Amino acid sequence: MAGTSISVGENHGAHASAGTGQLIRVILADTQAIFRAGLRKIFALEDDIRVVGQAETLPQTQSAVTKFSADVLIFESALAPNPVEAVTELLRQAPQLKIVVVTPASDEQLTLDLFRRGAHGILSREVEPELLVDCLRKVAAGEPWLESQAIHWVMEAYRGHNLRPSGARPKVQLTPKETLIVSCVTQGMKNKEIAIRVGTTEQVVKNYLRKVYDKLGVADRLELALYCLSHHVVDGVKPPPVPTPAPPNGNAVAASAASVGAGGSHSNPSSPSNSDVPNVVSPPKPS
């Protein structure tokens, strides 16, 4: 099934982890040993992904997230009678953990509930291996991930105020600079491009975005874009144009020569394989 990242504007490289260059440490929690083995083989081909633990039951999963230092938990929804509550509890146990929930099939209500409770990625079991790897990297980098149909469900839910009550956030006033930056985010621009357009640095853009997140009560670029769509925050606001580039050297020399001719002056600018990872939560059963 086709899937896509719902990140808004930020693109982390093919082998980037959470922006640190470190390995993405993964716990696999799935009822089927063959599925876990398949994922281990897929991840073993990637230099930046390492499986550090496995589990086949919910209690084992709860033990694993507290025992092992991991960045991402791949969690099969069938592990729990109520996967939504299970995700909530797992995040309570390990707040730093990012959870990707694998569902047997696309389910609108389950998707919305999981997303609302803090799941960072939701995908079906039929996902292609390359999309799964892409999902893992984006989630580890702090970006949410949903498949195409799920994106539509989330967008519609935000439009209808189904994920957050309409009165959940107070109305706030953004500054003109914040509004310009937010308008760029809703157009899918990266921080580097935004910085160029508004005439500042990437770090300043990041600082502004953090302030906007706090003002609006959102957690990331996706929620920011959806909030702005739902609340018409930047309706009618056009992102700043791209600045006109400096003239080529030839034109600059000609301009300089003309200046000299007019009486001016110038000067010349001078890793072990994932396949070796045992089921670290459940000891091997005697034959």
C-alpha positions, -999 to 999 in steps of 0.1 A, spaced: 0 0 0 13 34 -9 24 56 20 39 90 24 54 112 51 33 140 62 62 162 72 58 198 63 88 211 46 117 194 63 136 167 45 161 146 63 187 128 42 186 92 31 208 81 60 201 107 86 189 97 120 174 121 144 197 149 132 227 136 152 243 111 128 238 83 154 221 50 149 184 47 150 178 22 178 146 1 173 125 -22 193 103 -47 173 71 -56 191 50 -80 170 31 -112 176 46 -129 145 82 -141 147 84 -143 109 74 -106 106 100 -96 132 126 -117 113 117 -100 81 121 -65 96 155 -75 110 167 -85 76 154 -53 61 171 -31 87 203 -51 86 208 -36 51 208 -1 65 239 15 81 219 38 104 193 14 119 199 -11 147 174 -35 163 181 -35 200 152 -55 213 122 -76 204 89 -85 220 59 -107 212 35 -98 239 23 -65 255 40 -72 289 72 -80 271 69 -47 251 63 -27 283 94 -44 298 115 -37 267 107 1 265 120 5 301 149 -19 298 164 -8 265 175 26 253 156 30 220 145 57 196 116 40 179 92 13 189 75 -6 160 43 -18 177 17 -42 162 -18 -30 172 -29 -66 177 -6 -69 207 -32 -51 229 -70 -54 232 -70 -16 232 -40 -4 212 -49 33 218 -46 28 256 -15 7 251 2 35 232 -7 60 259 7 38 286 39 30 266 45 68 261 39 73 298 66 47 306 91 61 280 81 97 270 112 100 248 102 70 227 86 74 192 60 48 184 51 35 149 19 15 150 14 -13 125 -23 -21 118 -37 -51 99 -57 -27 76 -65 10 73 -90 20 99 -102 56 101 -113 58 138 -83 38 150 -59 61 130 -74 92 145 -74 79 180 -38 67 178 -27 100 163 -45 119 190 -29 98 217 7 105 205 15 78 179 42 92 157 36 69 127 7 46 116 10 22 87 -6 -10 74 11 -44 74 13 -43 36 37 -14 35 66 -17 11 100 -22 28 115 10 14 86 30 27 89 14 61 126 24 62 117 59 51 90 61 78 114 49 104 140 77 96 114 104 94 98 94 128 133 91 144 139 127 132 108 139 149 84 140 119 50 122 119 42 96 92 9 85 78 -2 67 47 -21 86 20 -56 77 31 -48 84 67 -36 119 58 -70 126 43 -87 114 75 -65 135 97 -70 166 75 -108 161 76 -108 156 113 -89 188 119 -112 207 95 -141 194 115 -124 201 148 -128 164 157 -92 159 170 -93 190 193 -123 208 207 -128 242 191 -124 259 225 -93 239 235 -69 267 224 -73 303 231 -71 327 202 -36 342 199 -21 370 179 11 362 159 36 389 151 41 399 115 74 380 114 58 349 129 30 351 104 54 353 75 73 323 87 42 303 94 29 311 59 61 296 45 57 265 66 22 259 53 37 261 18 60 232 26 93 253 28 123 241 47 139 263 73 168 272 50 144 285 23 123 303 49 155 320 62 164 332 28 130 346 21 126 365 54 162 376 55 174 358 86 192 326 96 180 290 100 185 292 138 164 323 141 136 306 121 138 276 145 135 300 174 105 317 160 88 283 153 94 272 188 77 303 201 48 298 176 44 261 188 41 273 223 16 301 214 -7 278 194 -3 247 215 10 225 187 39 200 188 54 201 153 53 214 118 24 191 108 2 202 137 11 238 129 1 235 93 -32 217 101 -40 242 129 -34 271 105 -56 254 79 -84 248 104 -83 283 120 -75 303 89 -44 318 106 -26 328 74 -54 331 50 -45 358 24 -9 360 36 16 355 8 51 341 16 79 366 9 94 363 -26 128 348 -32 154 377 -31 170 387 -64 204 371 -67 235 392 -69 247 400 -105 273 376 -120 310 386 -117 311 399 -152 284 424 -145 299 433 -112 333 441 -129 315 462 -155 297 481 -128 329 486 -109 347 498 -141 319 523 -147 322 536 -112 360 541 -116 354 559 -149 330 582 -131 357 591 -106 352 563 -81 378 537 -69 378 500 -63 400 471 -51 401 434 -61 387 412 -34 412 389 -27 283 -18 127 271 -53 137 243 -69 117 207 -68 129 204 -105 120 225 -112 151 200 -96 175 183 -123 196 148 -120 211 162 -100 240 129 -98 259 117 -134 258 144 -161 264 147 -189 238 123 -217 245 137 -252 250 132 -275 220 
